[in-house]
Amino acid sequence: MMGALPNNRHEAFCLEYMKDRAGGAAYRRAGYNTKSNDVAAAAASRLLINVKSGVPQRIAEFEAEYATKIGFEIEDALNKYLSILNADPATLTSLMRGACRYCQGTNHDFQWRTSREYADAVKKYDTAGQVAQIMMLEPSDLGGYGYRASQSPHPDCPECDGFGIARAHFAGTDNIPEASRPLFAGVKETQHGIEVKMHDQMAALDALAKHIGFFAKDHTCDLDTSDALTELLAGMIQKSSKMPVNSRSRQASNAANAPRS
């Protein structure tokens, strides 16, 4: 590593040049006085090939450092995309089916949660006017008590035909598996209820596929088998596609082919 150039303006030029690769502008920002932009651009061009000044070597050094840094950033981004792609959405939110109010009731009559719930319903019915009562069913506790939405639907239930009631289930943020956390993008309360936000898995797949050239015009992907990330992605894509995937060190195998009741 050569380090900073002894000529301060040469060093300044290299630093400015790395910002936008605009030679003339970098030349002026480095402190050189020129009559015009064309003169500055010409002087910058000469400086960029002046080996004795050390400018070309210094810029090459900066570019190598930049490439290493960007390489780590790209690898980190790809790993994040892969984590999103591998996460199971069902660990964040899922559709669950539980018993309806008639599934576990005695003789499949309406089942109350508690005697207090039944008493509240009776009170509401008794205090309703005669007109309102016409539109209501008089509460009965023939079905008994102890209803739980978490109970399994009864296969012979005449009300729901054994399908029960579908309910959305959301995992608590403290219970999200570590492997699924990259997919989780937050929670939002809306007028319709709670919305669990997730990162787009198809967008993650698209970004990864583009990285390995999956959409190349010749329909092949050149992979470096030393890159475990790329190998894993290629294997995942191969399982759902007949598109050939070529490796530089070996041919990749194609064998891995309602309101709460």
Buried (B, 14 or more C-beta within 10 A) or exposed (E): EEEEBEEEBBBBBBBBBBEEEBBBBBBBBBEBEBEEEEBBBBBBEEBBEEEEBBBBEBBEBBEEEEEEEEEEEEEEEBEBBBBBBBBEEEBBBEEEBBBBBBBBBEEBBBBBEEEEBBEEBBEEBEEEEEEEEEEEEEBEBEBBBEBEBEBEBBEEBEBBEBEBBEBEEBBEEEEBEEEBBBBBEEEEEEEEEEEBEBBEBEEBBBBBBEBBBBEEEEEEBEBEEEBEBBBBBBEBBBEEBEBEBBBEEEEBEEEEEEEEE
